[in-house]
């Protein structure tokens, strides 16, 4: 058969697949490394067969065979990962699903779960990898990674919320700065009465945002719990896995699953990969990074780093003003910065105390000093 005849045959095969599956434009070619699962290689093959039936051209890397998929034979897990990289680098596959991968610093994975309270899908940004060695910078980037993944999955205007962990308030300030400067971010509102885009556990269970921003270690714990809580933790039964590695100028589509992932979840992860291929994830990533950078992303990140709280250096020499009842409070300060914030107010002659409310850390002072205290803490970079 000539090269022209092969091309014509390929086109007709794609058309036939489109009629059968409803997916035109060719079947995404996604590799799955099948060895290493805690549930056996048969678990991986069952997922591959299920995904193939849903319209994915699965390249199964392992030892098992099935007529529904193309098997690339390898001797062990290490050889399987080498083969996966080879297929990615050559362009023979569009993406891959695997149980572990050494992403470079700056790349981390955006998971996708189905929340238990309302059965709503939610992207968890991020779940593995390291966006930055700086915590706040990492969480700011995670928000963009989550937006990219949600848009590539068909959500045109995803809502964004930030989990109430260390760094949440600084992340919120940075994201709102670039939003005000022109980068379009739609912030969600917490389901709790106090609202806001800094979220608590209730919001995680309900799936309040489309994109939940957190650090990757917390995200990893969340996705494990949300994927396996129904099975006691030994079998990840629901959700889409730990998701694709996203980063600036990163162009390998590699999605992560766990050794504890069951066949239903792996099959959905393979389809998730196919959806990202069809959604043009790397084109969306380039556009989102360009828009965020135009809106001052780098400046917002540096501002957070530079707000190394000026009071910290003088904290030991500042004495507390005369004590008075603390009847007002200011939230939104990082827990590690509470005492430095108190020092700023003491230096200005305002008596203040640190505390912890149900929504997080607080700095408390009298009603009479509340307005002035807020101005001082804004000037010092502790609150927005």
C-alpha positions in Angstrom: 0.0 0.0 0.0 1.4 3.4 -1.0 1.7 6.3 1.5 -1.2 8.0 -0.2 -3.4 5.0 0.1 -2.4 4.7 3.8 -3.4 8.3 4.4 -6.8 7.8 2.6 -7.4 4.7 4.6 -6.5 6.5 7.8 -9.0 9.3 7.0 -11.8 6.8 6.4 -11.0 5.0 9.6 -11.2 8.4 11.5 -14.6 9.1 9.8 -15.8 5.6 10.8 -14.7 6.2 14.4 -16.5 9.5 14.4 -19.7 7.9 13.3 -19.4 5.1 15.9 -18.3 7.3 18.9 -19.7 10.7 18.0 -16.1 12.1 18.3 -14.9 13.6 15.0 -11.4 14.8 14.3 -9.6 11.5 15.2 -9.4 9.4 18.3 -6.9 10.8 20.8 -3.9 8.5 21.2 -3.3 8.0 24.9 -0.7 5.6 26.4 -1.3 3.9 29.7 1.6 2.3 31.7 -0.2 -0.7 33.2 2.4 -2.2 35.5 2.8 -1.2 39.1 -0.8 -1.1 40.2 -1.5 -2.4 43.7 -4.6 -4.1 42.2 -2.6 -6.0 39.5 -2.0 -5.4 35.8 -5.4 -6.8 35.0 -6.9 -3.7 36.7 -5.0 -1.5 34.3 -6.0 -3.5 31.2 -9.7 -3.4 32.3 -9.5 0.4 32.4 -7.8 0.5 28.9 -10.5 -1.6 27.4 -13.3 0.6 28.9 -11.6 3.8 27.7 -11.2 2.3 24.2 -14.9 1.6 24.0 -15.5 5.3 24.8 -13.4 6.5 21.9 -9.8 6.6 23.1 -7.0 5.0 21.0 -5.3 3.4 23.9 -1.6 2.4 23.6 -1.3 -0.1 26.5 2.3 -0.4 27.8 2.7 -3.6 29.7 2.6 -7.4 29.2 -1.1 -8.0 28.7 -3.0 -8.0 25.4 -6.6 -7.3 24.3 -8.1 -6.9 20.9 -9.5 -3.5 21.9 -6.2 -1.8 22.5 -2.6 -1.7 21.1 -0.2 -3.3 23.4 3.4 -2.1 23.5 5.3 -5.0 25.2 7.8 -4.2 28.0 9.5 -6.3 30.6 8.9 -4.1 33.7 7.7 -0.8 35.0 11.0 1.0 34.4 11.1 0.0 30.8 7.5 1.0 30.5 8.2 4.5 31.6 11.1 4.8 29.2 8.9 3.6 26.3 6.2 6.1 27.3 8.7 9.0 27.2 9.9 7.7 23.8 6.3 7.7 22.4 5.6 11.2 23.8 8.8 12.7 22.4 8.3 11.2 19.0 4.7 12.4 18.8 3.4 8.9 18.3 0.9 9.5 21.2 -1.0 12.6 22.2 -0.6 12.0 26.0 -0.1 9.4 28.7 -1.6 8.3 32.0 0.8 6.8 34.4 1.4 6.1 38.2 4.4 8.4 38.7 6.4 10.9 36.7 9.4 13.2 37.5 7.9 16.6 36.6 10.4 19.5 36.7 10.1 22.3 39.2 7.4 24.6 37.9 5.1 21.9 36.8 2.4 20.3 38.9 -0.8 18.4 38.4 -4.4 19.5 38.5 -6.7 16.8 39.8 -10.4 16.4 39.1 -12.8 15.0 41.6 -16.5 14.4 42.1 -17.5 16.0 45.5 -19.6 13.8 47.8 -22.2 16.3 49.0 -23.7 17.3 45.6 -21.9 15.1 43.1 -20.3 18.2 41.5 -17.0 18.1 39.6 -14.2 20.2 41.0 -10.6 20.7 39.9 -8.0 20.6 42.7 -5.0 22.8 41.9 -2.7 21.1 42.5 -2.1 17.5 43.6 1.4 16.4 42.8 4.6 18.1 41.6 6.0 21.5 42.7 4.9 24.7 41.0 7.5 26.8 42.9 9.9 26.4 45.8 8.1 29.4 47.3 4.8 28.5 48.8 2.9 31.7 47.9 4.2 31.8 44.4 3.3 28.2 44.0 -0.3 28.7 45.1 -0.7 31.7 42.8 0.6 29.6 39.9 -1.7 26.7 40.9 -4.7 29.0 40.4 -3.6 29.6 36.8 -2.9 25.9 36.3 -6.4 25.1 37.5 -8.0 27.7 35.2 -6.1 26.3 32.2 -7.2 22.7 33.0 -10.8 23.7 33.6 -11.0 25.6 30.4 -9.5 22.8 28.4 -12.1 20.5 29.9 -14.9 22.7 28.5 -15.6 25.2 31.3 -15.4 28.6 29.6 -15.5 30.7 32.8 -14.5 28.6 35.8 -15.0 29.9 39.3 -12.0 30.0 41.6 -11.7 29.6 45.4 -8.7 29.3 47.7 -8.6 26.7 50.5 -8.0 28.3 53.9 -4.5 27.0 54.4 -1.3 28.9 55.1 -0.7 31.3 52.3 -4.4 31.6 51.3 -4.7 35.3 52.1 -1.5 36.3 50.3 -2.6 34.2 47.3 -6.0 35.9 47.4 -4.4 39.4 47.3 -2.1 38.5 44.4 -4.9 37.0 42.4 -7.2 39.9 42.9 -4.4 42.3 41.9 -4.0 40.6 38.5 -7.8 40.3 38.1 -8.1 44.1 38.7 -5.3 44.6 36.1 -7.2 42.7 33.4 -6.7 39.0 33.9 -10.2 37.5 34.0 -10.8 35.5 37.2 -14.3 34.7 38.5 -14.0 34.2 42.3 -16.6 32.0 43.9 -18.4 32.7 47.2 -18.1 30.3 50.1 -21.2 28.4 51.0 -20.8 29.6 54.6 -22.6 32.7 55.8 -19.5 34.9 55.8 -18.9 34.3 52.1 -15.6 35.2 50.4 -13.4 33.2 48.1 -11.3 31.7 50.9 -12.9 28.4 51.5 -13.3 25.9 54.3 -14.0 22.1 54.5 -17.7 22.5 53.9 -16.9 24.1 50.5 -14.6 21.2 49.5 -17.4 18.6 50.2 -19.9 20.7 48.3 -17.7 21.6 45.4 -18.3 25.3 45.8 -15.7 26.4 43.2 -14.9 24.9 39.8 -11.2 25.3 40.8 -10.0 24.8 44.3 -6.6 26.4 44.9 -4.2 24.9 47.5 -0.7 23.7 47.9 0.1 20.4 46.3 0.7 18.4 49.5 -2.8 19.4 50.8 -4.2 18.8 47.3 -2.7 15.3 47.3 -4.4 14.4 50.6 -7.7 15.9 49.5 -7.8 14.0 46.2 -6.9 10.7 47.9 -9.7 11.1 50.4 -12.3 12.2 47.9 -11.4 9.4 45.5 -11.2 6.6 48.1 -13.4 7.5 51.1 -16.2 5.1 50.0 -13.8 2.1 49.9 -11.9 2.7 53.1 -8.9 4.1 51.3 -7.5 1.0 49.6 -9.2 1.5 46.3 -9.6 4.8 44.5 -13.1 4.4 43.0 -14.3 7.9 41.9 -13.0 10.9 40.2 -10.5 11.5 37.4 -7.2 11.0 39.2 -4.4 13.5 40.0 -4.6 15.1 36.6 -2.2 16.6 34.0 1.1 18.3 34.7 0.7 22.0 33.8 3.4 24.6 33.7 4.6 27.5 31.6 6.0 26.3 28.2 5.5 22.6 29.3 4.2 20.6 26.4 4.0 17.0 27.5 0.6 15.8 28.4 1.2 13.4 31.3 -1.7 12.6 33.7 -1.1 10.9 37.1 -3.1 8.2 38.7 -2.2 6.3 41.9 -1.1 2.7 42.5 -4.4 2.5 44.5 -6.5 3.7 41.6 -9.2 1.3 40.4 -10.1 0.5 36.8 -13.2 2.8 36.7 -11.0 5.8 37.8 -8.2 4.9 35.4 -10.7 4.6 32.5 -12.0 8.1 33.3 -8.4 9.4 33.6 -7.8 8.2 30.0 -10.9 9.9 28.8 -9.8 13.1 30.7 -6.6 13.0 28.8 -8.5 12.7 25.5 -10.7 15.6 26.5 -7.6 17.8 27.1 -6.2 16.8 23.7 -9.4 17.8 22.0 -9.7 20.9 24.2 -6.2 22.2 23.1 -4.8 22.3 26.6 -1.4 23.7 25.5 -2.9 26.5 23.4 -5.1 27.5 26.3 -2.1 27.4 28.6 -0.1 29.7 26.3 -3.0 32.2 26.1 -3.6 32.1 29.9 0.0 32.7 30.8 0.2 35.5 28.3 -2.9 37.2 29.7 -1.7 36.7 33.3 1.7 38.1 32.6 0.2 41.1 30.8 -1.8 41.8 34.0 1.3 41.8 36.1 1.7 38.3 37.3 5.4 38.5 38.0 5.0 41.8 39.8 2.3 40.4 42.0 4.4 37.4 42.9 7.5 39.6 43.7 5.3 41.9 45.8 4.2 38.9 48.0 7.8 37.8 48.4 9.0 41.3 49.2 6.3 41.9 51.8 8.7 40.3 54.3 6.9 42.2 57.0 8.9 45.2 58.1 8.0 44.8 61.7 9.7 41.5 62.0 13.2 42.9 62.3 12.2 45.2 65.2 9.8 42.9 67.0 12.0 42.3 70.0 12.4 46.0 70.8 8.7 46.9 70.8 6.8 46.9 74.1 3.1 46.4 74.4 1.0 49.6 75.0 -1.3 49.6 78.0 -3.7 46.7 77.8 -7.3 47.3 76.9 -10.4 45.2 75.9 -10.1 43.8 72.4 -13.6 44.0 71.0 -12.8 44.2 67.3 -10.9 41.9 65.1 -9.2 41.9 61.6 -9.1 38.5 59.7 -7.2 37.6 56.6 -3.7 37.4 58.1 -1.4 34.4 57.6 -1.0 32.4 60.8 2.8 32.6 60.6 2.5 36.4 60.4 0.2 37.0 63.3 2.8 38.1 65.8 4.6 40.4 63.3 1.2 42.0 62.6 0.7 42.6 66.3 4.1 44.2 66.5 3.2 46.7 63.8 0.2 47.9 65.9 2.2 48.0 69.1 4.8 50.1 67.5 2.0 52.6 66.5 0.7 52.7 70.1 -2.3 50.4 69.5 -2.8 47.5 71.9 -3.5 44.3 70.0 -3.6 40.6 70.5 -3.4 37.6 68.2 -6.2 35.0 68.1 -7.8 32.3 66.1 -11.5 32.4 65.0 -13.6 29.8 63.1 -12.5 31.4 59.8 -8.8 31.5 60.7 -6.2 33.8 62.3 -7.2 37.2 63.7 -5.6 40.3 65.1 -7.8 41.8 67.8 -8.0 45.4 69.1 -10.5 47.9 70.6 -13.4 49.2 68.5 -11.8 52.7 68.7 -8.6 51.5 67.1 -10.0 49.1 64.5 -10.0 51.5 61.5 -6.5 52.8 62.1 -5.3 49.2 62.7 -6.6 48.1 59.4 -4.9 51.0 57.6 -1.5 50.1 59.3 -1.8 46.4 58.4 -2.6 47.3 54.8 0.4 49.5 54.6 2.6 46.8 56.0 1.3 44.2 53.5 -0.5 41.9 55.9 -4.0 42.4 54.4 -5.5 43.6 51.2 
